[in-house]
Amino acid sequence: MPHFVVDCSKNILSIHSEQTINESIHKVAVSTGLFEEGDIKVRVNPFETYIVGNKRDDFIHVFTNIMEGRTTEEKANLSKLVVKKLTAMFPLVPNVAMNVRDFEKKTYFNKDMLK
């Protein structure tokens, strides 16, 4: 936790690799001080087939899931910083966005909690 899942048009990977995108988002997440570095997970899902506003414009959308407890301002700043970084990396991509969703502590469970 947190999970940064990047949905994007496959075309953008000709500009920067998945690894570069993962590392860049990871660095931004660390810089906020909201998360332990070892807890941050980033992955990229490139799409060959998509429609954006009835067109085939390139896009990047980051779906972020974090444990509840951060303020609205902290989450908004996280979104802004990630979108700013991605916009700098991909200045010609017309659609770059991010949203943040909270996990509930009461309903979250992982393998380590089985012990």
C-alpha atoms as one frame of an Amber mdcrd trajectory, in Angstrom:
protein
   0.000   0.000   0.000  -0.301   2.394  -1.731  -0.983   1.070  -5.223  -0.437
   3.305  -8.260  -1.975   1.624 -11.325  -1.206   3.474 -14.550  -3.595   2.857
 -17.430  -2.195   4.337 -20.634  -2.140   4.135 -24.399   0.604   1.777 -25.534
   2.020   4.513 -27.798   3.440   6.447 -24.861   5.893   3.628 -24.154   7.840
   4.719 -27.231   8.657   7.907 -25.301   9.467   6.418 -21.869   9.628   2.795
 -20.745   7.349   1.201 -18.182  10.318   1.040 -15.805  10.972   4.782 -16.172
   7.295   5.546 -15.520   7.246   3.246 -12.473  10.405   4.807 -11.030   9.189
   8.373 -11.648   5.849   7.839  -9.907   7.609   5.995  -7.079   9.939   8.982
  -6.536   7.022  11.421  -6.466   5.160   9.247  -3.950   8.243   9.056  -1.713
   8.745  12.822  -1.934   5.324  13.507  -0.379   6.263  11.831   2.903   2.850
  10.145   2.998   4.124   6.576   2.575   6.915   4.255   3.606   9.100   3.764
   0.532   8.994  -0.017   0.776   5.188  -0.013   0.744   4.764   1.843  -2.568
   3.628  -0.292  -5.518   3.513   1.029  -9.091   2.512  -0.794 -12.258   1.633
   0.111 -15.834  -1.217  -1.285 -17.955  -0.701  -0.253 -21.600  -3.716  -0.492
 -23.931  -3.580  -1.013 -27.705  -7.313  -0.511 -28.185  -9.105   2.450 -26.585
 -11.291   5.476 -27.235 -10.891   8.805 -25.468 -13.700  11.265 -26.165 -14.619
   9.324 -29.334 -11.023   9.694 -30.603  -7.836   7.697 -30.397  -5.851  10.308
 -28.454  -3.053   9.089 -26.215  -3.820   9.063 -22.512  -2.427   8.371 -19.055
  -4.680   7.832 -16.044  -3.302   6.849 -12.649  -5.706   5.022 -10.343  -4.296
   5.259  -6.833  -5.506   3.266  -3.846  -4.242   4.245  -0.398  -5.082   3.348
   3.186  -7.599   5.757   4.671  -6.330   8.466   6.972  -4.842  11.109   4.668
  -6.522  14.476   4.341  -8.264  15.655   1.203  -5.511  18.230   0.799  -2.776
  15.556   1.011  -4.532  13.404  -1.583  -5.131  16.382  -3.891  -1.473  17.380
  -3.623  -0.376  13.814  -4.403  -2.541  13.830  -7.537  -1.214  17.219  -8.589
   2.425  16.187  -8.137   2.012  12.953 -10.105   0.136  14.672 -12.951   2.771
  17.438 -13.007   5.571  14.866 -13.293   3.810  12.871 -16.009   2.965  16.041
 -17.942   6.652  17.010 -17.875   7.612  13.535 -19.094   4.882  13.392 -21.774
   4.202  17.001 -22.840   2.395  15.968 -26.053  -0.017  13.527 -24.404  -3.320
  15.434 -24.281  -5.010  13.436 -21.513  -3.164  13.016 -18.202  -5.097  12.509
 -14.952  -5.080  10.798 -11.559  -7.568   9.971  -8.837  -7.138   8.658  -5.303
  -9.367   6.140  -3.562  -9.196   5.111   0.096  -9.038   1.559   1.417 -10.904
   1.015   4.684  -8.625  -0.307   7.416 -11.451  -2.453   8.767 -11.953  -4.314
   5.484  -8.360  -4.534   4.223  -6.602  -7.887   4.522  -3.390  -9.290   3.067
  -1.388 -12.502   3.194   0.895 -11.320   6.014  -2.163 -10.911   8.230  -2.866
 -14.675   8.075  -0.064 -15.361  10.568
